[in-house]
Amino acid sequence: MKTTPEIGIQMPSDSEAKMVAAESARMSDPLASANGNCKNLRRKTDIIHTTLRFFCLFASVMSLAFMIRAEEKTTITIYGFHLPVYCKWSFADSFEYLVGIAAAVVAHSLLQLLLSVMKLIKRTPVIASHNHAWLIFAGDQIFAYAMMSAGSAASGVTNLNRTGIRHSALPDFCKPLHVFCDRIAVSISFAFLSFFLLAASAVFDVICLSKY
């Protein structure tokens, strides 16, 4: 006589059943999925914002470093006379203006970078409120326009040094003072790069404002 084989069914434990139920609920809940996507998007935005802060700090530090190292001694010839010339960044008001603005941008970028890194480590939003977003946006705008103004003022003096003054005996000072002029040019280039990075940070500030 044949016997019917017994079929054993193993029921899941209570913990496994709860995990399966929680996972099913999470996958079936569109609101939870949307919240997870928003958190991931905010996390990526915060990382990009922090990266911009780092590069802005680097650009402003380089602009400041090259400018304060801009000095050189040489001799130029005017009407057959050999005249000693000593050039330094502090002799021009526009260069002093660029140094002051670059130093302020360094302080601003360093402070914001440190705060952003600390919040990223703690996994909290870099910009946590509407008022905070407005404050950062205003600061980025002010420093961006100031850096653009300083770079433009310094580039005007540098262009005069390279071309000289027409219909006069004043020569192209950048030929004998090429080290001085090269450092000035690099400093101005980094100043404009810092301006563009601050402007990009302001764009991200607007994105953050739209979320609140």
Disulfide bonds with the S-S distance in Angstrom:
Cys174-Cys181 2.00
